[in-house]
Amino acid sequence: MFKKILNIIFKLQDLKNFKPSLSEGKLYRLSLLVKPLKEKPRLFGFLLAQLILIFFIVLNTAYYIVHSHSHTDTAIETGQMALINMESDSVVVGKVIIDSLKKEELARQYQEAQAKNLEKEHKADEETTEHSSNTLETFRAPPLSEETKQKSKIVIIVTDLGLSKSLTLEALQLPKNFTLGFSPYANNVDEWIDQAVSKGFETIINLPMQPTDYPVNDPGPYALLQNLAIGENLSRLDWVLSRSKKIVGVYTSSNETFTSSRANLLPVLENLKKKRKIFAYGNISNDQSLTSLTGSIQSEYTPVHISIDEELIESKITNNLLRLEGLAQSSGFSVGYINPYPLTIKLVNKWLDDLDSKAVTIVPLSNLFDPITEEHIKSDKEQEAKEREEIIKDNEKLEAKHPNISSPSPEGHGQSEHGASEEHGGSEGHGDKPAPSEGGH
């Protein structure tokens, strides 16, 4: 086809005494432009195909932009979408349409799900009581001696273990007073944690949260996100905690933004408190807000002050270790992250040799908090029973007011769409605060 078009154009060039009309003149000038293609008709076809392709790309992009804007406008008008101020949790653009009946139905479903979960936790507690009065305490480090309690304390958390076999094995050679942090996405992470606990280490697990550059930086399928419902975030938390029963807490990365919303974070902290898990917070920017929030519910919380090898430069790693030591001496305690890199491990071991053992000491994470006692466990169970009774009474009131509301399915809470198992490690937390709180936190 292209050859036929070219032949017609090129014949015009061969006409002698050719006097073109206005329209013919345009065609003739066109023939002069494409004259170099006379010997290369395939090149002409390729260029024409590229022009057609560009035209369709532009057309498709324009359609997508118009269609997406229309869809967004419709969603905002119908109440399916709204822009929320993350600091105040108030609606900036759009509206949230949930009538009062729907609110009460959702509240009742959530409370019934809570009641079912509490009942399962209670049964699990009864089953384990005959074996041990405090199974959770087994995986926490022993209490510090009176002499050690008087020293400034440093906690060093080795992060993202389990993803690399060689680096994880290297971390297992560190002193036992280091805290080992594992990735929930690591293969056989429960076996790695079992190995670490058998060697005498205290272990925690990373709780993925929405990062500052989300969605460019993907935190994985079980990360807590600001645009998810509370129930879904709690299901993802359950999945992370279910990776091992031997962890004593969770830690977050230093570039997350999920904790900037109190409304999103409060249910997570309350859940961690009930399961008696420590919350090590890696983003120091929200420390003041989190200190207030965790203090109000009396959960075990500590900020992580320094990411020691954020820059893998020998001089900066050494300087950060000294900063961590100085912060502990001035505030009573300090917490730092390290990666299990060979350079970092080498410099940490050298720093340990020079550490003034009379003034500071390296301790596992749980030693920042008061030890759990038999009285705490008894108090927890009493509080749990009281909460169960209150939830049952609230459900009865809602059912009396709205008898036609269908009951939620048993899987309403605690089982995520990804198949997260509903495991619970304990009952209501005892509300211990960090032991060195007098030192500045």
N, C-alpha and C positions, 0 to 999 in steps of 0.2 A: 504493500500500500504506500509506504513511504517512498519507494522507488518511483512509483507512478506520479506522485506529487512532484518529486524532483524533476522528472523528465518533462512534465508540463512547463515548469518554471524555466528549465534550461533551454527548451526549444525557443522561448521568447528571446533568449540572448543570441540565437543564431539567425534571427530574422534580419535581413538587410533592408536598409531604408525604413526602419521601423519608427513610425511616428505615433507614439502612444497617446490615448486620451487621458483625462485626469485619473480615472479609476485604473486604466491600464498602466499608467505611469507609476502608480503606487506599487502595482504588482511587479513592474519592471525593476524598480529600485529594490524591491524585496529580493528579486532574483540576483541582483548584484551583491546583496548582503550574504546570501547563502551560496554564492558561487564557490567559495573554498570548500563547501561540503559536497561538491559534485562528485569528487572521487571517494568520499567517505559517507555514504548514506547511513551506515550504522550509527555513526556519531550523531547525525541529525536525529535519528530515532531515539537515541539515549537521552539527548538533551530535552526533547519533547516530553519523554516519559517523566523526567525529573521535574519539569514544570507542572505537569499534571499532579504528581505526587505532592508537591509543595502546596498546590491549590487545595487539595483535599485535607491536608494537615491543618491548614489555616481555618478551613471551614469547620472541621471537627472541633478544634479548640474553641472557636467562637460559640459553637452550639453548647459545649460543655460549660463554659462560663455563664452563659445566659440561663441554662437549665439549673445549675447548682445554686445560683442566686435566687431563682424562683423557688426552688425546694426549701432553701433556708428561710426565705420570707414566709412561706406557708407554714413551716414548722414553728416559727416564732409566733405567728398569729394564732395558731391552734393550741399553743401552750406545750408543744412537744419539745421545744428547745428554748433555752434562755441563756443569756450571758450573766455570769455570777461574779460579783466582787469577791476575790479570794480572802481578803482581809476581814471584811464584815459579813461575808456569806449572804449579802443582799442582792436582789435581782436588779441588774443595770438595764438590760434590754430584754423585752419579752415579759411573759407572765407564766406562772406555774398554776395549772388548772387541776386541782384535786379537791373535790367536794368533801364536806365533813364526814359523810358516811364512808367514803373511801379511806380517809385518814384513819378512822376508827377501825376499819377492817384491817388495814396494814398494821396498825398498832397491835391489834389482837393476834394477828398471825405471827408477828415478831415475838410477842410475849409467850405464845404457845410454843414456838420453836425454842425459846430460852428455857421454858419449863422442861421440855423434852431433853434438852442438853444437860440441864442440871440433874435431871433424874438419872441420865446415863453416867454422869460424873459421880453421882452419889453411889450408884451400884459398883462402879469401878473402884471407888474408895473402899467400900465394904469388902470387896474381893481381895484387895491388896493389904488390908489392915492386919490380917492374920499372919502375913509374911514379914511385914515391917511396919513399924509405926510411922516411919518417915522415909518413904522410898525416894522422894525427890532429893532429900539431903544427901543421899548416897553419892550423887554425882557432883556435889559441891565440895569445894576444898575444905579441909578441916579448919576450925577456928584458929585465929592467930594466938600466939602466946602473949602474956601480959607485957613482956619486954618488947616484942615486935609491934604491938599495938601503939607503942609510944613513938615509933618512927614514922617519918613521912612515907607515903605509899605510892608506888608507881605500878600501873597496870599496862602491859604491852599486849596488844591483840594482833595476832598474825592472821591476815585476812585472805579470803578467796582460796582456801585450801581445798583439795580434792579435785581441782580441775587439771592439775599437772601432777603426775605420779612422782616425778623426780623432786619437784619443789616441796611436795607434801612430805616425802620421806626425809628431806633435809630439815623441815620444820620439826619433825618428830625427834630430832636430836638436840633440840633446844632445852634449856632448863625447864623443869616441871612447873615452875611458878609462872610461866608464860601462859596466856589464854589463847587457845587455837580456835580461829573462826573459819567455818566451812561454808562453801557455796551450796545452796539447796539444789542447784542444777547439776552438781557433780555426779558422775556415775558411781554407784555403790557408796554413796556418801555415808549411809548408816554403818557400813563396814569400816570406813576410815575413822568415823567417830568412835566406834567400839575399840579400835586399835589405839586411838589417842587416850581414851579413858583408861584402858588397861595399863597404859604406861604411866598413868598418874596425872594426866593433863585435865584441866577444866575446859569444856568446849561450849561454843555458842554457834549460831548459824546466821547467815546474812538474810535480812528481810528486805527483798527488793522493793524499791519505791520509785515513783515517777521522778526522773532526773530533770535537771534544768533545761536540757536540750531535747526533751521528748517532743515528737516521736522519732527524731533523727537518731537519737540514742535509745535503742530498744532495751528495756530492763528485763525482758523475758515474759513468758505467759502467765506467771503467778505474781507479778508486781502489783503493789497497791497503787491505784490510780485515782486522781481527783474526780474524774468524771464517772466513776463506778458507784453503784449503790452500796450502802453500808454492808448489807448482807453479803454481796459478792466479795468485797474487800476482806470481810471476816472469814469467808470460805477460803480465800487465798492464804490468809494468815494461818488457818488451820492446816492447810496443805504443807506450808513451810515448816510448821512445828511438828508435823507428823513424820518428817524425814528421819527423826531420831528422838527417842524418849530420854536420851542421856544429855541433852543440851541444857544449859542453865539459863540461857537467854538468847537475845537476838541483837544484831548490830546493823546499822544502816551505813550507806555510803556517804561521802562528804559532799556530793553534788545533787542531792535530792531536794524536791520542792513539795513533796506530799505533806510534810509536817507543818507547812505554812498555813494550813487550814485546820483550825481547832475542831470544827465540826467533823471532819474526816478522821482526825487523829484520836479524839477522845474514846470512841468505841474500841479502837485498837489497843490503847493503853489499858482500858478496863479489862479487856480480854486477856492481855498479858499478865495483869495483876492477878486475875482469877487463876491463871495457870502457873502463877508464881515464877514468871520469867523476867529476867533483868532486861532493861532496855538501854543499850549503849547507842547514843545518838551521834552520828558522824558529822553533821552539819552545824557547826558552832554558832551560825548566824541566828538561829532561833532558840538559843539556849535559855534566854531569860523567859520567854513565853512558855517553853516546855517545863522549866523549873517550877513556874507557878501552877501549870496544869497538873503535872505529876504530883506536886505537893498537895494539891487539893484532893486527889484521890489516894494519896499515900502509896504510890507505886515505887518500885525499885528502878531508879533512873540515874544515869550518869552521862555527861557529855564526853566526847572524845576531843581532846584539846589540840592534838598535833598529828598530822599524817607525816610520819618521819621521813619516808622515802618517796614522797610525791614527786620530787625531782631526783632522779637517780644519779646524783653527783656526790662524790665522796665528802667534799667539804661541807655541803649542805646537810647531808645525813648526820655527820658528826655534830654539826652545830645544833640540829634539831634534837638530838639526844641530850645534849647539854641543856637546852631550853626545857626539855621535859623534866630533867632532874631539878633544875632551878625552880620550876613551877611547883613541883611537889614539895620542895622545902619551904616555899613561901605560902602555899595554900593548904598544905596537909596531904594532898594527893594530886595525881595527874594521870591521864589516860592517853595512850598513843597507839596509832595504827602503824604496822609495818607489813610489807609484802615479803614473801619468802625468797627474795632474790639472793643469789650468792654474795654479791657485794654488801647487801644490807646485813645478812647474817654475819659476815666477817666483821663488819664495823660494830655491830651490836655486841658480839663476843669480846671485842677489844675494849668497848666501853664498860662492859660488865667487870672486866679485870681492874679497871681504874675507879669503879664506883665506890663511893664512901659508904661502906656497909654500916657504919655507926650512925649515919644520919638518915639514910633512906633504905628502902627494901622493895624488891619486886614481889608483887602478890598477885594471885589469881583474881579475876573480876569480882567474884562473890564476896571476897574479903573486904570489899568496900562497904558492905552492908552487915547489919546485925545478923547473927546466926539464927536459924529457924529452931524453935523449941517446941516441946510437947504442948505447952500452953497455947502457942500460936495455932497449932493444928486443931486443938479442941475449939478454940475461938472461931476458927475458920468454918468448921462444920456447923457450929451453932448459927453463924451468920448465914451460911448457905441454906439451912433449913428455914430460917426466917424469910429469906428472899423467895424461896419456893412457895411458901404460904402466901406471900403478898402477890406473887404472879398469878397464883390460882384464884385468889379473890378478885383481882382485876379482870381476869378472863370471865369469871362468873358474872360480873357486872356488865361487861360488854355483851355477853350472850343474852342476858336478860333484856338489854336495851335493843339489840338487833338479833332476834332469834333466827332470822332467815338467812343470815350470812353463813356461807358454806365454810366448813373447817378446812384449814390448809393441809397439804399433804405432809406426811412425816419427814419427807426429804426437804422441807422448806428452808432449812438452815443447816449449815455444817457440811453440805456436800456440794462441791462446786461443779460447774459444767465440765471441768477437766477431770473429774473423778477424784477430787481431793478427799481423803478419808477424814472422818470425824473422830479425831482422837483428842483426849483431854488428859493433861498430865496432873491435874490437881484441883483444889478448891480455892475459895476466895483467899486472896493474899492477906498477909498479916500487916501490911502497911509499914514495913521497916524503911527507914531513911538511911542514906549512906552514912556510915560511921564517921567519916571525916567532914561532915557537913559544917562543923564549927570552923573548919579551915577555909571556908569561903564558898562552899556549894551546898 
